[in-house]
Amino acid sequence: MDQDRLYFRQLLAGRDFAQGDPIARQMVNFVYLVGDKQTGECMAIDPAYDIAGLLDVVAADGMKLTGALATHYHPDHVGGDMMGHGIQGVAELLAQSPVPIHIQEEEKPWVQRVTGAGDSDLVTHVSGDTVMVGEIPIECIHTPGHTPGSQCFFVDNKLVAGDTLFLEGCGRTDLPGGDAGLLYESVTQKLAKVPGDATLFPGHLYSPEPSADMDYVRKFNMVFQPKDKDTFLRMFG
């Protein structure tokens, strides 16, 4: 890929935007902006907390938001009610800058339930689909387990993994729609195609570093220590 074309930013909620939001500072979510510098188009991955602030970042970089990608339905990633706290997200984005929201097919009812998005707002995908932003291809990888329609995005040897995989650990499976067995398959098989020199960009800052290469993660993350599914289920189920 032409490195001069790729626009890629990792933004930490509560620090890089939504600075005045105590929930954002506590949850330490990442939002990613991916785009094509030549066409000026970009997409936001998991837009939440401060939609106006995110749009300001996009505008300050001379880009235009043409879509959004959601890793999964949880309100800290797409907005909605979380334990009595209202979090901005897809609903506010659609009000301020109506763009297509790209999700995995299995996640559609869950996303609609928490965001109120209509059928015409959502574009559903299956694993292996490619979403284009300008001339930049973003591959959708369906990685169920944390939620039924969790997905990761692979772009320019970068894996944006949402809550499927962190540098240390993986997403919880005890929330509605979670399935530890499916998460094991996703992490060990669905993501096996991701090369070792690819960089993992997680959904939260749950480790000292904001990213790491997959070789490092596979070597040191406890998620990869179990030798079989049963052991994984005992450890993480």
Summary of the structure (lengths in Angstrom):
residues: 237
radius of gyration: 16.6
end to end distance: 38.7
largest distance: 49.8
contacts: 857
relative contact order: 0.13
helix: 30%
strand: 29%
